[in-house]
Amino acid sequence: RPSSALSRFDNNTFLGEDESMGDSSLASRLRMQWWRDSIAEIYDHADNNNNNEQPQQRDSILHSLTSSREHNPTLRSLNYAIHRHQLTHRFLRRIMEAREGDLDVVQYDRMGDVAQYGEDTVSSLLYLNLECVGVRDEASDMVASDIGVGLGILTALRSTGFRATQGEYSIPSDLATKHSVSMDTLWSAWDASINDAATNESSSQDALQLRNATMEMAEIASFHLHRAREKQSVVPNVGRPCLLPAICGLQYLDSLREVDYDVLHPSLVGGGSTGSSEHVVGAERRRKLGLMFLLGRTWLTGTF
């Protein structure tokens, strides 16, 4: 299915971001360049066919690269989707450019930059999924845009723990400055979360500062997701399944509220002390069951 091809493409380009700095960063850039060249070749080939141009002769290196592209199952599926549904090249390009740009980012400067990253990646993927089912109208794209921005912000929050281990910040600089959040704040707040309570006044203050920054980001994400929920009726029924990712974002917002916006709570990032392990496992199980129920209801009713 075209949607599964897009999902695999998103996973392949996203995996490059999960690698640390140094040689692996170079490998990520090479991978991204391979995808950019491969997709550009698909569109160039389509243009050449439309213009009845003969393919140019390739040297042995280019022939080897072409062969690797022809045997990549994800690229072959994406090639079919692009030709079958006339997918917009600009959206695929935006995803790859944003992913590659994120490799250089230790901390975004402004909250608007985080929202723009969500627009460039998640929203673009939703636009492409809508195109796969024949939905190409501005009103539907506006709903997809809100979902993408909301999910992009929540993805940044979900990555707080992982990014901290890489020496990176998920909280943009403007909010970090506003709420006095530093790397020391993150580690102190994480320690307090793992041990179920702040061990001293300093840890308590650090946890509160991180909660305040998290709450502000979550409120912005909530605004976009709930605006998309209010306007979802403008999306044709055939395009409604493309909006299912919004359910995951809304469920994560509920989970954040349950733990008072403790973004590093063990039930959200895993781990925790022995005494709280049963509670954490139980909370995770309830959330998974709740998510399955919400996804099933949305699939049946067409609304989230």
NORNORDA-V872504 format. One line per field, one symbol per residue. ss: DSSP state (H for helix, E for strand, C for the rest). psi: psi as a letter, one per 20 degrees, with the letter a starting at -180 (. if undefined). burial: + if it has 16 or more other ideal C-beta (glycine too) atoms within 10 Angstrom, else -. A space follows every 10 residues. Layout:
# NORNORDA-V872504
ss->???
psi->???
burial->???
This chain:
# NORNORDA-V872504
ss->CHHHHHHHHH HHHHHHHHCC CCHHHHHHHH HHHHHHHHHH HHHHHHHHHH CCCCCCCCCH HHHHHHHHHH CCHHHHHHHH HHHHHCCCHH HHHHHHHHHH HHCCCCCCCC HHHHHHHHHH HHHHHHHHHH HHCCCCCHHH HHHHHHHHHH HHHHHHHHCH HHHHHCCCCC CCHHHHHHCC CCHHHHHHHH HHHHCCCCCC HHHHHHHHHH HHHHHHHHHH HHHHHHHHHH HHHHCCHHHH HHHCHHHHHH HHHHHHHHCC CCCCCHHHHC CCCHHHHHHH HHHHHHHHHH HHHHHHHHHH HCCC
psi->qhhhghghgg ghhhhhijqr rchhgghghh ghhggghghh hghhhgghhh jkqpqqqqrh ghhgggghhh johghghhgg gghhjlqphh gggggghggh hhhiphpqgq hhhghhghgh fgghhhghhh hhjjomqhgh hgghgggggg hgghhgghjg gghhijkrpi pqhghgggjl prhhgghghg ghghjiqpir hghggghggh ggggggghhg gggghhhhgh jhiipqhhig hijhhhghgh hhghhghhkl knijphihir brrhhjgggg ggggghgggh gggggggghh hjq.
burial->-+--++--++ -++--+--+- -------+-- ++-+++-++- ++-------- ---------- --------+- -+-++-+++- ++--+-+--- ++++++-+++ -++-+--+-- +--+++++++ ++++++++++ +++-+----+ ++++++++++ ++++++++++ +-++---+++ +++-++--+- +---++-+++ -++----+-- --+--+++++ +-++++++-+ ++-++-+++- -+--+---++ -++-++++++ +++-++--+- +++++++++- -+---+---+ --+---+--- +--++--+-- -+-+
